[in-house]
């Protein structure tokens, strides 16, 4: 199966539930780091998404070979937030997740994730991103998540 044929879902990356401010997420800082790390990326700051007012950052990053990844980061409270990548395969999401883990999050042990697929299937558990390892190892973990939640 090619990545083009892979199951796509929206992945949500967040700090541990019991330490929601662990990332100290600042959207303007995230925007600057995205455009620095992904040449050609675009970012747009906004707000008032969802039922509660929240600051938001939408972004698009090039992954190579003409593939773009769309995402959204929100902070409903100061320094508390999450980052989503929309309709991505596990391999595509892994590229961004590795960068997020290694460049944004203060400790590699602080990246938890879930997906729209899991939530739609009634699974609200968060998985932990591997704190070390390659993009391929992260992609394997994301794919295991998809495979297990797709069977629910």
C-alpha positions as CSV (number, residue, x, y, z in Angstrom):
1,X,0.0,0.0,0.0
2,X,1.3,3.4,-0.9
3,X,1.1,6.3,1.5
4,X,-1.5,7.8,-0.8
5,X,-3.7,4.8,-0.1
6,X,-3.1,4.8,3.7
7,X,-5.9,5.5,6.1
8,X,-5.9,9.1,7.1
9,X,-7.1,10.7,10.3
10,X,-6.6,13.8,12.3
11,X,-4.0,13.3,15.0
12,X,-4.0,15.4,18.2
13,X,-0.7,15.8,20.1
14,X,-0.9,17.1,23.6
15,X,0.9,17.2,27.0
16,X,-0.1,14.6,29.6
17,X,-3.6,15.2,30.9
18,X,-2.3,15.5,34.5
19,X,0.2,18.1,33.5
20,X,-1.6,20.2,30.8
21,X,0.8,23.2,31.0
22,X,3.9,21.0,30.6
23,X,4.6,22.3,27.1
24,X,4.2,26.0,28.0
25,X,2.8,26.4,24.4
26,X,3.1,29.8,22.9
27,X,1.5,30.1,19.5
28,X,3.6,32.9,18.2
29,X,6.7,31.0,19.1
30,X,5.4,27.9,17.5
31,X,4.6,29.8,14.3
32,X,8.1,31.2,14.1
33,X,9.7,27.7,14.7
34,X,7.4,26.1,12.1
35,X,8.4,28.6,9.4
36,X,12.1,28.2,10.4
37,X,12.0,24.4,10.3
38,X,9.8,23.9,7.2
39,X,10.9,26.3,4.4
40,X,7.8,27.3,2.5
41,X,5.5,26.7,5.4
42,X,2.7,29.1,6.1
43,X,1.1,30.0,9.4
44,X,-1.9,32.1,10.5
45,X,-2.8,33.2,14.0
46,X,-6.5,33.4,14.8
47,X,-8.9,32.8,17.6
48,X,-12.4,32.0,18.9
49,X,-12.6,28.4,17.8
50,X,-15.0,25.9,19.3
51,X,-17.3,26.4,22.3
52,X,-14.7,28.2,24.4
53,X,-12.7,31.1,23.2
54,X,-9.2,29.9,22.3
55,X,-6.2,31.3,20.5
56,X,-5.4,29.3,17.4
57,X,-2.6,28.8,14.9
58,X,-3.4,27.2,11.5
59,X,-0.4,26.0,9.5
60,X,0.6,24.2,6.4
61,X,4.0,22.5,6.1
62,X,5.7,20.9,3.1
63,X,6.8,17.4,3.7
64,X,8.5,16.9,0.3
65,X,7.4,15.3,-3.0
66,X,4.5,17.8,-3.3
67,X,2.9,16.6,0.0
68,X,1.6,19.2,2.4
69,X,0.4,18.7,5.9
70,X,-2.3,21.0,7.4
71,X,-2.5,21.6,11.1
72,X,-4.0,23.5,13.9
73,X,-2.7,24.4,17.3
74,X,-5.0,25.9,20.0
75,X,-4.5,27.3,23.4
76,X,-7.7,27.7,25.4
77,X,-5.7,28.8,28.4
78,X,-2.3,30.5,28.6
79,X,0.5,28.0,27.8
80,X,-2.0,25.1,27.7
81,X,-2.8,23.6,24.3
82,X,-2.5,21.0,21.7
83,X,-1.4,20.6,18.1
84,X,-3.4,18.7,15.5
85,X,-2.4,17.5,12.0
86,X,-5.4,17.0,9.8
87,X,-6.2,14.1,7.6
88,X,-2.7,12.6,7.7
89,X,-1.3,9.2,7.2
90,X,0.7,7.8,10.1
91,X,3.9,8.3,8.0
92,X,3.0,12.0,7.3
93,X,2.0,12.7,10.9
94,X,5.2,11.1,12.2
95,X,7.4,13.6,10.4
96,X,5.7,16.5,12.2
97,X,5.4,14.6,15.5
98,X,9.2,13.9,15.5
99,X,9.9,17.6,15.0
100,X,7.4,18.6,17.6
101,X,8.9,16.1,20.1
102,X,12.5,17.1,19.4
103,X,12.1,20.9,18.8
104,X,9.1,22.2,20.7
105,X,8.2,20.1,23.7
106,X,10.6,20.6,26.7
107,X,10.9,16.8,27.3
108,X,10.5,14.0,24.8
109,X,8.4,12.1,27.4
110,X,5.6,14.8,27.3
111,X,4.0,14.0,24.0
112,X,0.7,12.1,24.2
113,X,-1.6,11.6,21.3
114,X,-5.0,10.4,20.1
115,X,-6.9,10.6,16.8
116,X,-10.2,11.5,15.4
117,X,-10.6,7.8,14.4
118,X,-10.1,6.7,17.9
119,X,-12.5,9.2,19.4
120,X,-15.1,8.5,16.8
121,X,-14.9,4.8,17.7
122,X,-15.4,5.6,21.4
123,X,-11.7,5.3,22.5
124,X,-10.7,8.4,24.5
125,X,-7.4,7.0,25.8
126,X,-4.2,8.8,25.0
127,X,-1.2,7.0,23.7
128,X,2.4,8.1,24.4
129,X,4.7,9.0,21.5
130,X,8.0,7.2,21.7
131,X,10.3,9.5,23.6
132,X,13.3,8.5,21.4
133,X,13.6,6.9,18.0
134,X,13.3,7.8,14.4
135,X,10.5,9.1,12.3
136,X,9.9,5.5,11.1
137,X,9.5,4.3,14.7
138,X,7.0,7.1,15.4
139,X,5.2,6.2,12.2
140,X,5.0,2.5,13.4
141,X,3.5,3.7,16.7
142,X,0.9,5.9,15.0
143,X,0.0,3.1,12.6
144,X,-0.4,0.7,15.6
145,X,-2.8,3.3,17.0
146,X,-4.8,3.5,13.8
147,X,-4.9,-0.3,13.4
148,X,-6.1,-0.9,16.9
149,X,-8.7,1.9,16.9
150,X,-9.9,1.0,13.4
151,X,-11.0,-2.4,14.7
152,X,-13.2,-1.0,17.5
